[in-house]
Amino acid sequence: MAAVVILAFMALGFRGVSSPPLNDFDAEAPDGAVIGVIGEDDAGTGRLLRLAAGLETPASGAVDRSGPGKFLGPLDPLHLPQAAVLAIDHTFAMHDRVARERAAMELAELRRAGATVFLASHDEELLAAVADEIWWVDKGRLAGKGDPVEILCGWRRHVANQMRASGG
């Protein structure tokens, strides 16, 4: 019996990207995936999304994209456009439950169409529900990448450690 090989094409690759606060950032995202992005406020998640969408170019390194990118910011309507790469920067947080649920269904359609979606959010429940993998950005570097349950567990430990260190 012949083996079936499934190839995942990289829709987006960051190769040694430096664009403060990101520093020598390397990661790849496949076509047809929702990538949850989490990190502290000044970790570089917003810069990562703007680079992914093509709104900015890095100071050094390269961002390889399989097609045009689009960007949704926090105050944009939660209507998800068709794009090879879609970067959503905390847009879900500004909308009601009905709009978020509709957008989550649109994410599934975009995934099936082969789009790569980056979704930055502090809503762990949302990320666990819709992301195929999570990228945790810490101080401009990729602190973790992979299974949503595992990465979010590490993220929660990090937050607890930060709170203990600050006396909270």
Residue pairs with C-beta under 8 A, 6 or more apart in sequence:
8 30
8 31
9 30
9 31
9 66
10 28
10 29
10 30
10 31
10 64
10 66
11 29
11 30
11 31
11 32
11 33
11 65
11 66
11 67
11 84
11 85
11 114
11 115
11 116
12 28
12 29
12 52
12 63
12 64
12 65
12 66
12 85
12 116
13 27
13 28
13 29
13 62
13 63
13 64
14 25
14 26
14 27
14 28
14 48
14 51
14 61
14 62
14 63
15 26
15 61
15 62
15 63
15 64
16 24
16 25
16 26
16 60
16 61
16 62
17 24
17 25
17 26
17 51
17 58
17 60
17 61
17 62
17 63
18 24
18 25
18 58
18 59
18 60
18 61
19 47
19 51
19 56
19 57
19 58
19 59
19 61
20 44
20 47
20 59
20 140
21 42
21 43
21 44
21 47
21 139
21 140
22 44
22 47
22 48
22 51
22 58
22 137
22 140
22 141
23 140
23 141
24 61
24 141
25 44
25 48
25 61
25 140
25 141
25 142
26 142
27 135
27 142
27 145
29 35
29 116
29 118
30 116
31 66
31 114
31 115
31 116
32 111
32 112
32 113
32 114
32 115
32 116
33 111
33 116
33 117
33 132
33 133
34 107
34 110
34 111
34 117
34 119
34 130
34 131
34 132
35 116
35 117
35 118
35 119
35 131
35 132
35 133
35 134
35 135
36 119
36 120
36 121
36 127
36 130
36 131
36 133
36 134
36 135
36 148
37 45
37 48
37 49
37 118
37 119
37 120
37 121
37 134
37 135
37 137
38 45
38 120
38 121
38 122
38 124
38 127
38 134
38 135
38 136
38 137
38 151
38 152
38 155
39 45
39 136
39 137
39 138
39 143
40 138
40 162
43 137
43 138
43 139
43 140
44 137
44 139
44 140
45 89
45 120
45 137
46 89
46 120
47 56
48 118
48 120
48 135
48 137
49 71
49 87
49 88
49 89
49 118
49 120
50 56
50 71
50 87
50 89
51 57
51 58
51 63
52 63
52 65
52 69
52 85
52 87
52 118
53 69
53 70
53 71
53 85
53 86
53 87
54 63
54 65
54 68
54 69
54 85
55 69
55 71
57 63
65 84
65 85
66 84
66 85
66 116
67 83
67 84
67 85
68 83
68 84
68 85
69 83
69 84
69 85
69 86
69 87
70 81
70 83
70 85
70 86
70 87
71 86
71 87
71 89
72 78
72 80
72 86
72 87
72 88
72 89
72 91
73 89
73 90
73 91
74 89
74 90
74 91
74 93
74 94
75 94
76 91
78 91
78 92
78 94
78 95
78 99
78 100
78 102
78 103
79 103
79 106
80 86
80 88
80 103
80 106
80 107
80 110
80 117
82 110
82 113
82 115
83 115
84 114
84 115
84 116
85 115
85 116
85 117
85 118
86 110
86 115
86 116
86 117
86 118
87 117
87 118
87 120
88 117
88 118
88 119
88 120
89 120
90 120
90 121
90 122
91 103
92 100
92 103
92 119
92 121
92 123
92 126
93 121
93 122
93 123
95 103
100 126
104 126
104 129
104 130
107 117
107 119
107 130
108 130
110 117
111 117
111 132
119 126
119 127
119 130
119 131
121 127
124 152
124 155
124 156
127 134
127 148
127 152
128 148
128 149
128 152
131 148
132 148
133 145
133 146
133 147
133 148
133 151
134 144
134 145
134 146
134 147
134 148
134 151
134 152
134 155
135 142
135 144
135 145
135 151
136 142
136 143
136 144
136 145
136 151
136 154
136 155
136 158
137 143
138 158
143 154
143 158
144 150
144 151
144 154
144 155
145 151
